[in-house]
Amino acid sequence: MAFVDLSHTVVDGMVTYPGLPGPIICDYLSREASRGRYAPGVEFQIGKIEMVANTGTYLDSPFHRYADGKDLAALPLESLADLEAVVAEGRGDARGIGAEVFEGLDIRGKAVLVRTGWDRHWGTPRYLSGNPFLTAAAAAYLAERGARLVGIDSLNIDDIDDLARPVHSTLLGAEIPIVEHLCGLGPLPTHGFRFSAVPPKVAGFGTWPVRAFASG
């Protein structure tokens, strides 16, 4: 394994989460319009995007949940890039994924990626409801055992019907970044690889899309 892309492609108008607007992707300066500004045969494109931060595959920092938490600009790279990683299987009939799926895994200091297979529904109405999620007990287990980052290939790491959002509250309260809407976890081994998901260094933002990937 060299690199495995674990991110959804951001395209104009895509729906990531129910009720949030899709991105508007367009030209700020088109190639045609640029031609009059440069020497003959020279042209450039400058793109423009309008979107909410929760678009595509994205990372949540503590500021997403807590006003005094670290924002994107304050996150240390050591918590985002080139992390040792493990995969936990979250498949099964039960939507709520409990702490038992992490038992036996060495998770301290590692990125923990939860593989549910829900990404197979991406781009369909099915993806937007009834998704797998972690339980409050699972979040407490991960925090107590020192996970460095937690990701999931699902709509949300919490049950979206639980407005208390216990998983976000526990993990982000412990300064453990969360990556949601991962994809392509299927081929990954349970361990023996590294994970990166680095957002831009934006002050005052708690969430932003990432190019998440595994490397071996």
C-alpha positions, 0 to 999 in steps of 0.5 A, a space after each residue: 500500500 502506497 496511498 489510499 484516498 479515503 475522501 469524497 470528491 467535493 463537487 458543485 451542489 453535492 449534499 453532505 448532510 441533510 439541511 445544509 446547502 451544497 457548495 457552489 463552485 464556479 470561476 472567479 476569473 475564467 480562462 477566457 476572461 484572463 486572456 486579455 490580462 496576459 501575453 498572447 497564449 497565456 491564460 489562467 483560471 481562478 476558482 471560487 467556492 461558496 460552501 458551509 464548512 461541513 462539506 464532503 469528508 471533513 474534520 471537526 476540531 474542539 472549537 466545533 463543539 466548545 467556544 474555548 476549544 482549539 480551532 483549526 489553526 490551533 490544532 497541532 499537526 501531530 494530531 492530524 498527520 502521519 498517525 499510526 492507525 487501526 481499523 475497527 469493524 462497525 458492521 452489523 445489524 445494530 446502528 449503535 456501535 459500542 465499546 466492545 468493537 474496540 476491545 483488544 485494539 491498541 488505540 493509544 496515540 493512534 487514529 481509530 477508523 470505524 469501518 461501517 460500509 455506510 459510504 456505499 450509500 453516498 450520493 443517495 437519499 439512503 445515506 442521509 438517515 438511519 446511519 451507523 454511529 458510536 454510542 456514548 460508551 464507545 466515545 468514553 472508551 476511546 477517550 479514556 484509552 488515549 485515541 489520537 483521532 477518530 474517524 467514521 465512514 458514516 453521516 455522523 459519528 453521533 446518532 443524529 436523533 440524539 441532540 445531546 451529541 454525546 460522542 462529539 462532546 466527549 471526543 472533542 472535549 478530550 481534544 480528539 479530532 473527529 473525521 466524518 464521511 470517510 470512504 473506501 475503508 474496505 481494503 484497509 488492514 486492521 493495523 500497520 498503516 498510517 493516516 492523515 487528514 489535514 485541514 487548512 489553518 483557518 482561525 475561528 473555524 471548527 470544521 473544514 473538508 480534508 483530503 484524508 488518506 492512508 499510507 503504508 
